Amino acid sequence: MRFHKRRLSLHQRWEGFVGERTDGQKPIFSVKRSSIIGRSSLTVEVNDNPEEYQIEGSFAQRCCTILDGKQQSVAEIKRKVDASTNVVLGKDVISLLVKPGFDGCFAVALVLVIDQINGDDFDEGARVEVVDPLLVNSNISSSE
């Protein structure tokens, strides 16, 4: 998936495409700031889907929630904590908790776009751990 930044007006818009962008190709989704004043939430529009998502919180602090159109949490971005020592790991190590029914690949794509919007380019060694909430309750974790 590739991302392309486009200035349409005072709002900045980031668009996600499958593969390399070609002429006339529509983006799969676009992300823009909900307000041009300050660092407010982000609005996510998905093509061929009337529902919009909101991203609330502070990505700089690695603490965000992705909300669906009903303002229900569908994914959460948090700093990773080492379970054995209760130590918060570096800001380039995050956990992404994806609720059942929400596309995990789409959630990871949103994390990458939010990172670009905030100008916090992840280091090459940065990791995103996608956590299955069904496994969290059984004290088993999965990471990729």
Backbone torsions as a table, in degrees:
resi	resn	phi	psi	omega
1	MET	NA	135.7	179.8
2	ARG	-114.5	151.6	178.9
3	PHE	-119.6	144.0	-178.2
4	HIS	-134.0	132.0	179.4
5	LYS	-97.9	131.4	-179.5
6	ARG	-132.6	135.8	174.0
7	ARG	-97.6	111.8	179.7
8	LEU	-98.0	-30.1	-180.0
9	SER	-158.1	-142.0	174.8
10	LEU	-71.7	-22.1	177.7
11	HIS	-80.0	142.8	171.8
12	GLN	-95.9	139.3	-177.8
13	ARG	-126.1	131.9	175.5
14	TRP	-110.3	134.8	-176.3
15	GLU	-120.3	142.6	178.7
16	GLY	-109.5	130.9	-179.1
17	PHE	-124.2	157.1	171.2
18	VAL	-85.9	124.9	179.4
19	GLY	66.4	-158.1	178.3
20	GLU	-73.4	140.5	179.1
21	ARG	-72.4	134.2	176.8
22	THR	-119.3	161.6	179.0
23	ASP	-58.6	132.7	177.5
24	GLY	82.5	-6.5	180.0
25	GLN	-73.8	133.3	177.1
26	LYS	-86.6	143.3	176.0
27	PRO	-70.2	154.3	175.5
28	ILE	-73.2	-38.9	179.3
29	PHE	-152.2	164.8	173.5
30	SER	-137.9	150.7	-179.3
31	VAL	-128.4	134.8	176.3
32	LYS	-143.5	158.0	175.0
33	ARG	-67.5	140.7	178.8
34	SER	-72.8	-21.5	179.6
35	SER	-145.1	147.0	177.5
36	ILE	-85.8	-7.4	-178.9
37	ILE	-100.8	121.6	177.2
38	GLY	72.5	-171.7	-180.0
39	ARG	-106.7	86.0	-178.3
40	SER	-98.5	-162.1	-177.8
41	SER	-71.7	169.6	177.5
42	LEU	-113.9	146.4	176.5
43	THR	-110.2	132.8	179.5
44	VAL	-114.1	122.9	176.2
45	GLU	-110.1	129.6	179.3
46	VAL	-107.8	125.4	177.9
47	ASN	-63.2	148.4	-179.0
48	ASP	62.2	22.0	177.3
49	ASN	-147.6	119.6	-176.7
50	PRO	-71.8	-14.7	-177.1
51	GLU	-77.7	137.4	173.4
52	GLU	-105.1	151.6	175.1
53	TYR	-114.3	153.0	175.4
54	GLN	-119.2	142.8	174.1
55	ILE	-115.5	115.6	-176.6
56	GLU	-113.1	149.6	175.2
57	GLY	116.4	-163.4	-176.3
58	SER	-121.3	108.2	177.1
59	PHE	-70.6	-29.0	177.7
60	ALA	-58.7	-35.0	177.1
61	GLN	-91.0	-1.1	-178.2
62	ARG	58.2	49.3	179.7
63	CYS	-142.6	89.9	-176.8
64	CYS	-133.8	157.0	174.5
65	THR	-128.6	135.3	174.4
66	ILE	-99.0	122.0	-176.3
67	LEU	-111.2	141.5	175.5
68	ASP	-82.8	-174.6	-177.6
69	GLY	-63.0	-20.2	178.2
70	LYS	-94.6	10.9	-178.8
71	GLN	62.7	29.0	175.2
72	GLN	-96.5	138.3	179.3
73	SER	-68.2	128.5	176.6
74	VAL	-113.3	-17.1	177.1
75	ALA	-161.3	152.3	178.8
76	GLU	-133.4	139.3	177.3
77	ILE	-111.2	126.0	-178.9
78	LYS	-140.8	157.8	171.2
79	ARG	-66.2	140.3	179.0
80	LYS	-76.4	136.3	178.1
81	VAL	-116.5	129.3	176.3
82	ASP	-68.3	116.5	-174.8
83	ALA	-63.3	-32.6	-176.4
84	SER	-76.6	-28.9	-176.6
85	THR	-116.3	-7.7	-175.5
86	ASN	57.9	31.6	178.8
87	VAL	-98.8	132.3	176.5
88	VAL	-75.4	125.0	-179.0
89	LEU	-78.0	175.9	-177.8
90	GLY	-57.6	161.7	-175.5
91	LYS	-68.3	-13.3	177.8
92	ASP	-88.2	3.4	176.7
93	VAL	-116.9	109.7	-177.3
94	ILE	-125.0	161.3	171.8
95	SER	-110.9	141.8	177.5
96	LEU	-121.9	107.4	179.1
97	LEU	-92.5	116.0	-176.9
98	VAL	-109.0	124.4	-179.3
99	LYS	-73.9	150.7	178.7
100	PRO	-55.5	137.2	179.0
101	GLY	95.1	-12.9	178.3
102	PHE	-101.6	138.1	-175.2
103	ASP	-70.9	115.0	-179.3
104	GLY	-63.1	-37.3	178.3
105	CYS	-64.1	-40.5	177.7
106	PHE	-64.2	-41.2	178.8
107	ALA	-61.2	-42.8	178.5
108	VAL	-64.1	-40.9	177.6
109	ALA	-59.6	-40.3	178.3
110	LEU	-65.2	-37.8	176.7
111	VAL	-59.8	-43.6	-179.2
112	LEU	-65.6	-39.1	178.2
113	VAL	-67.4	-44.0	178.8
114	ILE	-59.1	-40.1	178.3
115	ASP	-60.5	-44.0	178.4
116	GLN	-66.2	-41.3	179.9
117	ILE	-60.1	-40.4	-178.5
118	ASN	-84.3	-2.1	177.7
119	GLY	67.2	24.5	-178.2
120	ASP	-104.0	56.3	-175.8
121	ASP	-46.6	120.9	176.8
122	PHE	-59.6	144.2	172.4
123	ASP	-67.4	163.4	179.5
124	GLU	-57.4	-33.2	-176.9
125	GLY	-88.9	7.9	-177.8
126	ALA	-65.6	149.1	-178.9
127	ARG	-127.8	143.4	169.6
128	VAL	-118.0	119.5	178.3
129	GLU	-99.5	120.9	177.6
130	VAL	-93.7	120.5	-175.4
131	VAL	-107.1	128.8	175.4
132	ASP	-82.0	118.0	-176.3
133	PRO	-61.3	-23.3	178.0
134	LEU	-71.3	-29.5	177.9
135	LEU	-80.9	-26.9	-179.1
136	VAL	-60.2	-41.1	-178.5
137	ASN	-67.1	-22.2	-179.5
138	SER	-100.3	12.9	178.8
139	ASN	60.8	26.2	174.2
140	ILE	-114.3	135.9	178.4
141	SER	-121.0	154.5	176.0
142	SER	-124.9	141.6	177.3
143	SER	-138.5	154.3	177.8
144	GLU	-127.5	NA	NA
